[in-house]
Amino acid sequence: MDALLTLVAEDLARPAPPPGRSMAQALATRFEGAAAILFYGSVLRTGDLDGVMDFYVLTHGPRPGWRGLAGRVLWPDVSYHELEIEGRVLRAKVATMTLAQFQSAVTGRRIDTTIWTRFVQPAALVWSSGAETPRHIAEAVATAACAATRFAAALGPLEGGPLDFWRALFQQTYAAEFRVEARGRENDILGVDPGRYERLLQAAWRAQGLRFEAGAQGAVRPVLAADERGRILAAWRRRRALGKPLNLARLAKAAFTFEGAARYAAWKIERHTGLRVPLTPWREKHPILASPGVFWRLWKARRAQTASGG
């Protein structure tokens, strides 16, 4: 496990754009009991601050009240935040769950597939509450890598290149999570740093004692007994069967608990259509009730643009 932990710790210590660190500092003050903040996604890879930064905020305990109760049942909570620095507005979409929930989710023993699939992809630990927290996060991400590569060993080819196992895994998780991904999305992810995924696959297999043999031209062949492969595939079939209902339940929960939903929607609409949606206090407080009126205004504005040849 030492080699895997070293690889993961180096990955988590990757440099992040300074605005991302500034946003993480702000988020640490907005979430009571914050333990760690992980920065991931396209802005981490590209540094393009015109988009929305993606963070996971892990807390020491659940939130109080009914939102905390909902978060115990269906995590994570989702919220949208803005921060102005030197005249520039930074935007962030934040998923929140407790550190204990995160540590449980990465094991792969739950029906949920989203956490361990997300955190085998690059992420940066941009804020932590104590000296021991980075070690706990590295151990959790290493556990996620073991869960992901265990499923990849059974879902992938009997023998193939390391990236073939990751492709098979991502394709299967997309199908299980009720996500609409463009064809070939897994290649976009793997293409950023294919060597990293090759190293991670083999380090995680070794860490959990999963033997593999080297083939020709860099191919690998995981050594799985028929009964072990059958157990992994049976476990995957359960996750695939229940993954979509779980994600639909989370979407339904988010419809009522997504904090900042109105501001996030207004920004997305303006970004993609060029049409500005004025935010009123009522729209911010009741985004669902406000949405029919907003879409009606957008429809009329688009019709007016079309009629004027705009």
C-alpha positions as CSV (number, residue, x, y, z in Angstrom):
1,M,0.0,0.0,0.0
2,D,3.0,2.3,0.6
3,A,3.6,2.8,-3.2
4,L,0.0,3.6,-3.8
5,L,-0.2,6.0,-0.9
6,T,2.9,7.8,-2.2
7,L,1.4,8.1,-5.6
8,V,-1.9,9.4,-4.3
9,A,-0.4,11.8,-1.9
10,E,1.7,13.3,-4.6
11,D,-1.4,13.7,-6.8
12,L,-3.3,15.4,-4.1
13,A,-0.5,17.8,-3.5
14,R,-0.6,19.0,-7.1
15,P,-0.5,22.8,-7.6
16,A,-3.9,24.4,-8.0
17,P,-4.6,27.8,-9.5
18,P,-4.3,30.5,-6.8
19,P,-8.0,31.6,-7.4
20,G,-9.0,28.0,-6.6
21,R,-7.1,28.2,-3.3
22,S,-8.7,31.5,-2.5
23,M,-12.1,30.0,-3.1
24,A,-11.3,27.1,-0.9
25,Q,-10.3,29.5,1.9
26,A,-13.6,31.2,1.5
27,L,-15.6,28.0,1.5
28,A,-13.8,26.9,4.7
29,T,-15.4,29.8,6.5
30,R,-18.9,29.1,5.0
31,F,-19.2,25.5,6.1
32,E,-19.3,24.8,9.8
33,G,-16.9,22.1,10.9
34,A,-15.0,21.9,7.6
35,A,-12.4,19.1,7.6
36,A,-11.0,19.1,4.1
37,I,-11.6,20.7,0.7
38,L,-10.9,18.9,-2.6
39,F,-10.7,20.7,-5.9
40,Y,-11.4,18.7,-9.0
41,G,-12.7,18.9,-12.5
42,S,-12.0,20.9,-15.7
43,V,-10.9,24.2,-14.1
44,L,-8.3,22.3,-12.1
45,R,-6.9,20.8,-15.3
46,T,-7.1,23.9,-17.5
47,G,-7.1,26.9,-15.2
48,D,-10.0,28.4,-17.2
49,L,-11.7,30.6,-14.6
50,D,-14.6,31.5,-17.0
51,G,-16.2,28.2,-15.9
52,V,-17.4,26.9,-12.6
53,M,-14.9,25.4,-10.2
54,D,-15.8,22.0,-8.6
55,F,-15.2,21.3,-5.0
56,Y,-16.0,18.6,-2.4
57,V,-16.2,20.0,1.1
58,L,-15.8,17.3,3.7
59,T,-17.0,18.2,7.2
60,H,-16.4,16.7,10.7
61,G,-20.2,16.2,11.3
62,P,-23.6,16.6,9.6
63,R,-25.4,19.9,9.3
64,P,-28.0,20.7,11.9
65,G,-31.7,20.6,11.0
66,W,-33.7,19.0,8.2
67,R,-30.9,19.6,5.7
68,G,-28.5,17.6,7.8
69,L,-31.1,14.8,8.1
70,A,-31.5,14.7,4.3
71,G,-27.7,14.7,3.9
72,R,-27.4,11.6,6.2
73,V,-29.7,9.7,3.9
74,L,-28.8,11.1,0.4
75,W,-25.4,12.7,0.2
76,P,-23.9,14.9,-1.0
77,D,-25.5,18.2,-0.5
78,V,-25.0,20.6,-3.4
79,S,-24.6,24.4,-3.4
80,Y,-23.4,27.2,-5.6
81,H,-21.1,30.0,-4.4
82,E,-19.6,33.2,-5.8
83,L,-16.5,35.2,-4.6
84,E,-15.3,38.4,-6.0
85,I,-11.5,38.9,-6.0
86,E,-9.9,42.0,-7.6
87,G,-13.0,42.7,-9.6
88,R,-13.4,39.2,-10.9
89,V,-16.2,36.9,-9.9
90,L,-15.2,33.4,-9.2
91,R,-17.9,30.7,-9.2
92,A,-17.9,27.3,-7.5
93,K,-20.3,24.3,-7.4
94,V,-19.8,22.5,-4.1
95,A,-20.7,19.0,-3.0
96,T,-20.7,18.5,0.8
97,M,-20.6,15.3,2.9
98,T,-19.0,14.3,6.1
99,L,-15.5,12.9,6.2
100,A,-16.9,9.7,7.7
101,Q,-19.4,9.4,4.8
102,F,-16.6,9.9,2.3
103,Q,-14.4,7.3,4.0
104,S,-17.2,4.8,3.8
105,A,-18.2,5.7,0.2
106,V,-14.7,5.1,-1.2
107,T,-14.6,1.5,-0.2
108,G,-16.9,0.4,-3.0
109,R,-19.0,-1.6,-0.6
110,R,-22.0,0.7,-1.1
111,I,-24.4,0.7,-4.1
112,D,-23.1,4.2,-4.9
113,T,-20.4,4.4,-7.5
114,T,-19.9,8.2,-7.8
115,I,-17.3,8.9,-5.1
116,W,-14.7,6.2,-5.9
117,T,-15.1,6.9,-9.6
118,R,-14.7,10.6,-9.2
119,F,-11.6,10.4,-7.0
120,V,-9.6,8.1,-9.2
121,Q,-9.5,11.1,-11.4
122,P,-7.1,14.0,-10.5
123,A,-8.0,16.1,-7.5
124,A,-6.1,18.5,-5.3
125,L,-6.4,18.8,-1.5
126,V,-6.5,22.6,-1.3
127,W,-7.4,23.0,2.3
128,S,-7.4,20.9,5.5
129,S,-8.2,21.5,9.1
130,G,-5.3,19.7,10.8
131,A,-2.0,18.0,10.4
132,E,-3.4,14.5,10.2
133,T,-6.2,15.3,7.7
134,P,-4.0,15.0,4.5
135,R,-3.1,11.5,5.6
136,H,-6.7,10.5,6.1
137,I,-7.7,11.9,2.7
138,A,-4.8,10.1,1.0
139,E,-5.8,6.8,2.6
140,A,-9.4,7.4,1.5
141,V,-8.4,8.1,-2.1
142,A,-6.1,5.1,-2.2
143,T,-9.0,3.0,-1.0
144,A,-11.1,4.5,-3.9
145,A,-8.4,3.5,-6.3
146,C,-8.5,-0.1,-5.0
147,A,-12.3,-0.3,-5.3
148,A,-12.2,1.1,-8.8
149,T,-9.4,-1.1,-10.1
150,R,-11.0,-4.2,-8.5
151,F,-14.2,-3.6,-10.6
152,A,-12.1,-2.7,-13.6
153,A,-10.3,-6.0,-13.4
154,A,-13.6,-7.9,-13.9
155,L,-15.3,-5.4,-16.2
156,G,-12.4,-5.0,-18.5
157,P,-10.9,-7.4,-21.1
158,L,-9.2,-10.6,-20.0
159,E,-6.0,-9.0,-21.3
160,G,-5.4,-5.5,-22.6
161,G,-3.6,-2.2,-22.1
162,P,-4.0,-0.5,-18.8
163,L,-6.2,2.2,-20.3
164,D,-8.6,-0.5,-21.7
165,F,-9.5,-1.4,-18.1
166,W,-10.2,2.2,-17.2
167,R,-12.2,2.7,-20.4
168,A,-14.4,-0.3,-19.5
169,L,-14.9,1.0,-16.0
170,F,-15.8,4.5,-16.9
171,Q,-18.2,3.3,-19.6
172,Q,-20.0,1.1,-17.1
173,T,-20.2,3.7,-14.4
174,Y,-21.7,6.2,-16.8
175,A,-24.3,3.7,-17.7
176,A,-25.1,3.0,-14.0
177,E,-25.2,6.6,-12.8
178,F,-27.9,8.1,-15.0
179,R,-25.4,10.5,-16.5
180,V,-25.6,11.8,-20.1
181,E,-22.0,11.7,-21.3
182,A,-20.8,12.3,-24.8
183,R,-19.5,9.2,-26.6
184,G,-15.8,8.9,-25.9
185,R,-15.9,11.0,-22.8
186,E,-13.7,8.4,-21.1
187,N,-11.0,9.0,-23.7
188,D,-11.0,12.7,-22.9
189,I,-10.4,11.9,-19.2
190,L,-7.7,9.4,-19.9
191,G,-6.0,11.4,-22.6
192,V,-5.0,14.2,-20.2
193,D,-2.4,12.0,-18.5
194,P,-2.5,8.4,-19.6
195,G,0.7,7.5,-17.8
196,R,-0.9,8.5,-14.5
197,Y,-3.8,6.0,-15.0
198,E,-1.4,3.2,-16.0
199,R,0.7,3.7,-12.8
200,L,-2.4,4.0,-10.7
201,L,-4.0,0.8,-12.0
202,Q,-0.9,-1.3,-11.3
203,A,-0.2,0.3,-8.0
204,A,-3.8,-0.3,-6.8
205,W,-3.8,-3.9,-8.0
206,R,-0.5,-4.5,-6.1
207,A,-1.8,-2.8,-3.0
208,Q,-4.8,-5.1,-2.7
209,G,-2.9,-8.2,-3.6
210,L,-4.5,-8.6,-7.0
211,R,-2.0,-10.4,-9.1
212,F,-1.5,-9.6,-12.8
213,E,0.7,-10.8,-15.6
214,A,2.6,-8.7,-18.2
215,G,1.7,-9.4,-21.8
216,A,3.1,-8.2,-25.1
217,Q,3.4,-4.5,-25.9
218,G,2.5,-3.3,-22.4
219,A,-0.7,-5.4,-22.0
220,V,-1.6,-6.7,-18.6
221,R,-3.7,-9.7,-17.6
222,P,-5.3,-9.7,-14.1
223,V,-5.3,-13.1,-12.5
224,L,-8.8,-13.6,-11.2
225,A,-10.3,-17.0,-10.2
226,A,-13.6,-17.7,-11.9
227,D,-15.5,-17.5,-8.6
228,E,-13.9,-14.2,-7.7
229,R,-14.6,-12.7,-11.1
230,G,-18.2,-13.9,-10.7
231,R,-18.6,-12.3,-7.2
232,I,-17.3,-8.9,-8.6
233,L,-19.6,-9.0,-11.6
234,A,-22.6,-9.9,-9.4
235,A,-21.8,-7.0,-7.2
236,W,-21.5,-4.8,-10.2
237,R,-24.9,-5.9,-11.5
238,R,-26.5,-4.9,-8.2
239,R,-24.9,-1.4,-8.5
240,R,-26.0,-1.1,-12.1
241,A,-29.6,-2.0,-11.3
242,L,-29.9,0.4,-8.4
243,G,-27.6,3.2,-9.6
244,K,-30.2,5.0,-11.7
245,P,-32.9,5.0,-9.0
246,L,-30.3,6.3,-6.5
247,N,-29.2,9.1,-8.7
248,L,-32.8,10.0,-9.5
249,A,-33.5,10.2,-5.8
250,R,-30.5,12.6,-5.4
251,L,-31.8,14.8,-8.2
252,A,-35.2,15.0,-6.6
253,K,-33.5,15.9,-3.3
254,A,-31.4,18.5,-5.0
255,A,-34.5,20.2,-6.4
256,F,-35.4,21.2,-2.9
257,T,-32.0,21.6,-1.2
258,F,-29.6,23.0,-3.9
259,E,-28.5,26.2,-2.2
260,G,-27.8,29.0,-4.7
261,A,-29.7,27.2,-7.4
262,A,-31.3,30.4,-8.8
263,R,-28.0,32.2,-9.1
264,Y,-26.4,29.1,-10.7
265,A,-29.2,28.7,-13.2
266,A,-29.2,32.4,-14.1
267,W,-25.4,32.3,-14.7
268,K,-25.8,29.1,-16.9
269,I,-28.6,30.7,-18.9
270,E,-26.7,33.8,-19.6
271,R,-23.5,31.9,-20.4
272,H,-25.3,29.6,-22.9
273,T,-27.9,31.9,-24.4
274,G,-26.6,35.4,-23.7
275,L,-29.9,36.3,-22.1
276,R,-29.7,37.8,-18.6
277,V,-32.2,36.7,-16.0
278,P,-32.7,39.3,-13.3
279,L,-32.6,37.8,-9.8
280,T,-35.2,38.9,-7.4
281,P,-35.3,37.9,-3.7
282,W,-38.4,35.8,-4.4
283,R,-36.7,34.0,-7.3
284,E,-33.7,33.2,-5.1
285,K,-35.9,31.9,-2.3
286,H,-38.2,29.9,-4.5
287,P,-36.3,28.8,-7.6
288,I,-38.7,26.0,-8.5
289,L,-41.8,28.1,-8.3
290,A,-40.0,30.8,-10.3
291,S,-38.8,28.6,-13.1
292,P,-42.0,28.6,-15.2
293,G,-42.0,32.4,-15.3
294,V,-38.2,32.5,-16.1
295,F,-38.6,30.0,-19.0
296,W,-41.6,32.0,-20.3
297,R,-39.5,35.2,-20.3
298,L,-36.6,33.3,-22.1
299,W,-39.0,31.9,-24.7
300,K,-40.4,35.3,-25.5
301,A,-36.9,36.9,-25.6
302,R,-35.6,34.2,-28.0
303,R,-38.7,34.6,-30.2
304,A,-38.1,38.4,-30.3
305,Q,-34.5,37.8,-31.2
306,T,-35.5,35.4,-34.0
307,A,-38.1,37.8,-35.3
308,S,-35.5,40.6,-35.4
309,G,-32.9,38.4,-37.1
310,G,-30.7,38.5,-34.0
